[in-house]
């Protein structure tokens, strides 16, 4: 089963996002005892889009900026360096206690010490993302978009962003754009908004063509019973996840592709990495394989990015999950939250387990 994409389009992929920066100690050290840090631009949704943009497809980011902020300038330059076009209004900072771009302060962990991530999102400008600031008829009707990728992080940030994602999904559906939805549940975002967000997420999921999430996402965002506990055999675990995904498909029959990653952590730097995808009535499984991890943050986004790229390239479905697995693995080998694939060959070499030097 193949997803039919728009024939006339300007953008292969469009993602709404709240851009920010990530601060990480050098040399794998903990935050609290470090005095040297790296800072780079990040957001889950732009991480997803990086696979397509680095491999040459036209990508647009919908976001918002703090006016005259040096961090905003850094973000714009970074997006341009990632070959992405961005669109968004500039919001007045409103003084030192006003708006800003989010800060993500992250210890990547090392060996037996697990990662720790602290999100500082006070005054986050991305929470002001508003549908009135974008011309959806131009975007989807005149320019044309093949896939709109939505994230539960943006859908849950504020009432404005929830409505923005709903209106994007409705406009995409109206104009025949395919919709990808990565649920990305965050308990702190849902606090005191459970009923409202459950309705929002179910409506977006009901019009989506591609649904991605882990067992917690499907349970807490959509109310789907999760996989059965117990049983350490890999086959039993995979069968249990298949049963969960089948329940998701029954509840949301408009979608034709469902995906989830499988991760077993041996140590901070050694994981078993796999994935399951249901495409139509066909199951595709990558049983967990050993990967070596420099920084795990962004691996899931890398998987979704590779999956969407493979769909956009109209490859056979069995290659979708393979390419996604490999781009997810690629993302864990770099200090940024996103992989920067040099070309498709590099990704397929990762899939094949070929780490030999290329001269």
N, C-alpha and C positions, 0 to 999 in steps of 0.2 A: 504494500500500500504506500503510495507516494502522496505527499502534501502538495496540492496544486498552489502555485505561487502566481502573483500578478505578473503579467507579461510586460506591462508598461510601468516603469518605476524609476525614481531618482535614487531612492535609498534602499539598500538591501536590508538594513537593520536600523531601527530607531529605538533608543532607550531613554526613558526619563530617569533622572538620578539627582542625588544631592552630593556634590563633590566636596572632598575634604582632603586632609593630609594625614599621613601615618608617620609616627615618630617611633623609631626602633633603635635600641642600643646596638652598637657594633660588636662584632665577634661573639654573637649569641649570648650576651650577658643579660642579667636581670635588670629591670628598670631601676629599682630602688638603690642599686649600688653601682650605677654607671654615671660617667660624666662625658661620654662621647655618644652622639646619636646621629642617625641618618633620618632625613625627612623626605618623603616622596608623596606624590599625589595619588589618591585612591578613592574608589567607591566600588561597591559590589557590581553595580550594573555596567559601569565603564570597564570593569575587569572582564565581564562577559563579552562585551563588544570588541575588546582588543584583539581577540583571535581573528575576527573578520577584517578589522581595519588593517592589521599588520599583514594579512594575506591578500590585501588589495581590493576588498569590497567596500562600497560607499556606505559610511556609517554616520548617523547624526545623533548627537546627545542633546536632550532637552533638560535644561537645568536653570539655575539662577545664581547670581553672583553678588557679592558685597562690593558696592561701588568704591573704586579707588583703593581697594585692598591689595597689598602686595601678594597675599596668598591667592587672591582671585587671578592676578596676573600670572602667577606660577601655574595655576590650574589651566588657564587658557593656553599657555605655551606648551604645557604637557600634553593636552588634548590634541593640539595641532601637531606635536611631535609624534603622536600616536596615529596620525592620519585621520583624525576625526573632525567633522564639522560640528560646531556647537551653536545652540540657539538658546537665549534666555535673557531675561531682564536683569538690570542692575538695581539693587536695593540699597538705599542709603544706610550706612552703618548705624547712625543714630547715637553716636557717642561711644565711649569705651565700654559701656555695658549693653550695647545694642547687638546687632547681628554679626555673625562671623561664620566662617566655614568650619565644619566639624573637625575635631582632633581625635585621632585614634592612637593611643599610646600602647605599644605592643612589645611584649617580651616574647621572642620566638621560641624560647626554651632550648634545651640541649640535653641529649641523652635521657637520663631518668627524670630530669626536671621538665615538667610540662609547660606549655605556653601559658601566658597570662595576658589578657587584653583588657584595657580600660578605655571606655568610650567617654569622651568629653563632648557632649552635644548641646550644651547650654547656649541658647541664642542662635541655634543652627538656621542659617538662611534658607536651606533646602526645605524647611517646614512651611515656607511661604509659597512653594510651587502652586500656581493657580491656573486653572484652565483659561481664564480670561486673558492671560498673557501670551497665548499661543493661538495661531490660526489653524485649527484642525482641518478645516475644509481645504485650505491650501496644501497642508502637509499630506493628507491622505487622498484627497480628490484630485488635485492638480499635479503635485510632485509624484505621489505614489510611493508606497512602502511595501516591501515584500513581507517582512516580519516585524511586528512590534513586540519588544521584550519588556515585560513588567515584572517587578520584584515586590514581594510582600513587605520589604523594608520601607519602600517608598509609599506603598498603599496604606501603611499603618502609622506614618509619622505624625500626621495631623489631619483634621477634618478637611482642610484644603487639599492636601495631597491625596487623601482617599478619594475625594470627588474628582480630582485630576485624573487619577488612574482609571476610575469608572468611565469618565467621559472619553479618555483615550481609547479604552476598550470598545466603547459603543461606536465611536467614529471609525475605528479600524474595522469592526464587523460590518458596518454600513458600506464601506468601500472595498471589501474583499481582501483586506490585509490579514494575514495569519497572525495569531496571537500566541505568544509564549508567556507562561506565568510560572515563575519560581517562587514558591510560597514564603520561604525565609521567615519563619515565625520567630518573634522576639517577645518574650513575656513582658518586659518592661514597656514595650510599645502598646501592648494590648490592655494594660492595667486600666480598669474603670471604663473601657470602651469595648468590652467583649461582645456585646450584642450587636453594636453598630458594625464592628469590623467583621464579625462572622457573616453578616449579610453582604457586606462589600466584597469579601473574598469569595463567597459562594457565587455572587453575580459574575465576577470576573472569571472565575473558574468555569462557569456555565457557558461562556462564549469563547473559551480558549481552545486552541488546537493542540497545544503542547503544554503539559503539566509536569512540573519537576518539584520534588521535595523529598525529605527524609521521613522516617516514620513519625517523628514528632510533628512535623509540618502538616502531614495529612490528617493526623488526629486532632490537633489543636486549632488548625485553621479551618478545616472542612468538616470536622466531626466524624471522620472515617475511623473505624476500628483498626488499630495498629496490628503489627505482626504478633504472633503468639510467642510468649516467653518460653524459655526452656529449650533444651536440645542444643548441643554444641556442634553437631555435625553440619558441615557447610551446606550440604544438599538440603537438609531440613530448614536451615536459615533462609536459603534462597527460596524454597517453596513457600515459606511463611510470608516473605516479602511479595512474592507473586500473588498470593491470596489477597494481601492488602491492596495491591495495585488493581486487582480485578474488582475489588469493592469500590475503588475510586472510579474506575471506568463505568461501572454500573450506575453510580451516582451522577457522573458527568459524561454522558454519552456523546456529546458534541466533540470532545477531544479525541484525537486519533493517535497521539504519542504521549506516553507516560514514562518518566525516568526517575531513577534514584541511584545514588552512589552507595557503595559498600566500603566501609573503612574499618580496619582493625589496627589499633595502635600497639606495636611491639615496644617501641620507644619513641621519643620525640622525633628521631631522625630515621626511623625504620617503620614503615607502614605496609599493610597488605591492602591493596587498592583495587576495587572492582566496581561493577555497575550492572544494573538491570534496566532493560527498556522493553516496553510493550508497544509495538507498532501495529495498529489494526488488531488482528488476532494472533500476531506473530511475536514470540518471545525471543529476545536477544540478551544473552548473559555473558559478561566478562567476569569469570571467577577471580577472586582477589589474588593479585600478584604482588610480589615484593617490590617496593620502590624506596629509594633513599631520599629523605626529605631535608632540605635546607630550612624551609619555612612553610608550614602547612597552610597558612592563611591564603585564600584565593584558589585553592585546589578545586573546590566545588564550583566556583564561578568559571574556572577554566574548563571544567567538564561541560557545563552548559554552553559556553562559547564555542567549543569544538563541535558539539552536537548541532547547534544552529548553523554553523558554517557548513557542515556536511549536508544539511538539509537544503541550504541555499544553493549549494553546488549541484543539487539534484543527483547525488550519488545513490547507490543502492542502500536500502535501510541498514543492512548488516554493517556498513562502514560508518554509519552515524555514531553508534556507541563506541566503536573502536577509536575513531578520531577524537571523540569527546574524552574517552579514558586517557588518551595520550596527551591531549592539551591540558587536562587536569594534572597529570603527572608532571608535565613541563612546568606548570605554574609553581609547583612546590620546590623547584630547583633554583629559583631566583629570589632576590631580596625584595623585589616589588611584589605587590599582590596579584599581578597579572603577568602572564607569559607573553613573550614577544617572539613568536615563531619566525624564524628566518625565511622559511618556505615550507610547503607541504611535505617535502622530502624529510626535513628534520623531524616533523611530527610522526611520520610513518616509521622512521628509524626508532623512535621511542617505543612505538607500538610493537615493533619486531624485536625489541631488546638489543638493538645494535648500537652500542656506545663506542664503537671504534672511531679513531680519529679520521676526519675527512680532510684530505689535502688538495 
